Amino acid sequence: MRQWQVYAVKYADRNARTRADSFLFDAAHDAPHPMDYFMWVLHSGDRTILVDTGYDEDEAKARGRPILMNPAAALAPLGVTPQSVTELIVTHLHYDHAGGLHHFPNARLHLQAAEMAYATGPCMCHDTLKMPFTADHVCEAIKRLYSGKVQFHDGDAQVAEGVTVHRIGGHSRGLQAVRVMTQSGWMVLASDAAHFYENITARKPFPIVVDLQDMLDGFETLERLASAPGLLVPGHDPLVRDYFPRGPADHISRLDAGPSAGPWPTDFG
C-alpha cells in the first residue's frame, strides 16, 4: 500500500469566537473558543494531492474575516505552486474550503455529487443554509465541470492508492472526509465532519448543520476509518498545531508520523 506524507497548512485564524460558535447545547456558551483554518497537502513520490483551497483576500474582505496569508503562498514552503496542482480534493464547497479554486487552474476536482447538487439546488433558497457558500466559488466548480475537470464521487471512493474519500454529510450535504495511508496507519482528515476534537470526543454537534443525524453518525464513521484516535485530525482545531510537529515552516504541521504530544484529548470537562 502506498504511503503518503501529510501536511496541515494554516493560513488564517479567528480568535474572537465563543463556544456557542462551536457547539450546540454547551453550558459554557460564552467562553472563548478560537478556530484555525487549514488546507492539507498529501505527497508521495512524484505525486501531490491538495485537499481544499482556503479562501483569499477578496473573500476575507467580503466576509470581514482576515487571513494571515494567501493560501497559494502558504503552500510555497512545500514546493507547491498553484500551477503545479493537478489533483484537488474538495471536501465541500463552503467558502473557506473552496474559496481558492480559481487559483489552481490546472486542478481536477474530486467532489461528491451530493455536494454539487446541494450547492446548486433549492436548499440555497434559504439564507441560513446559503450563508457558508459564495456563488463565485460554486460557479468556478461548475466551470471546471464543463471543462472536463471534475471527478464526481458517490459515497466511498478511491482517489489514489492509499487515498480514499468518504461522504459524511451533516455540516454540508456532500461533505467528505479524506482517509490517507501514512507511516503511522490510516489517517483521517475530517475537514468539517469534525471541526474540533471535542465535537467527536464529547459528541457535541457544530451549529452549522444541514442534517444533525448525519453529523452525529459521522463521528462514529470517522473513528472507524482511522487506525488510532490520534490519527483522526479535525478540520479547524488549534490543538492540531500543539499535537503535531512543525513542518518546513512555522505555519505548517507534519501529520503523517502521528502526534508527538499528549495526552490525547478524551475529556474536555
ABEGO torsion letter per residue (X at the ends): XBBBBBBBBBABBBABBBAAAABBGBABAABBBBBBBBBBBBBBEABBBBBEAEBBAAAAAAAGBBBABBAAAAAAAAGBBAAABABBBBABABAAAAAAAAABAABBBBBBAAAAAAAABAAAABAAAAAABBAAAAAAAAAAAAAGABBBBBEBBBABBGBBBBBAEGABAABBBBBBBBAAEBBBBAEAABABAAAAAAGBBBABBABAAAAAAAAAAAAAABABAAABBBAABAAAAAABBBBABAABBBAAAEBABOBBBABAX
